[in-house]
Amino acid sequence: MHEAAITQGIIDTALEAIREHEITQTVRKVCVTVGVSQGLIPDSMRFFFDLVKGDTPLADAELDITLVSMVARCPACAEEFPLANPILLCRKCGGPMELIRGKELMVTAIEVDE
């Protein structure tokens, strides 16, 4: 279960941004984008976020997770396909495909009181 380490990284990134931008308002939400291929469980991430945020500027914040489905592109025939599983073979020509969406993992926004 690597959600704990990933979520700690999200908290560290958010706290660094709060310090860097000298945010003094109450943080209400930390928004992250997570690709499905990361294999992360959103409920576990929220659990660890609530467990670890403790007495930090994130104490009143919630973790908002946007999941991104997998999409692959075939370099040979330029076809793009949504993927339900990580089998990277082109449905059209049988060639290897590259994952172009669904591997994201980033903090996209920190929402604060006005």
HELIX and SHEET records of a PDB file:
HELIX    1   1 GLU A    3  GLU A   20  1                                  18    
HELIX    2   2 VAL A   36  GLN A   38  5                                   3    
HELIX    3   3 PRO A   42  VAL A   52  1                                  11    
SHEET    1   A 3 GLU A  62  VAL A  68  0                                        
SHEET    2   A 3 VAL A  27  GLY A  35  1                                        
SHEET    3   A 3 LEU A 105  VAL A 112 -1                                        
SHEET    1   B 3 GLU A  80  LEU A  83  0                                        
SHEET    2   B 3 MET A  70  ARG A  73 -1                                        
SHEET    3   B 3 GLU A  98  ARG A 101 -1                                        
END                                                                             
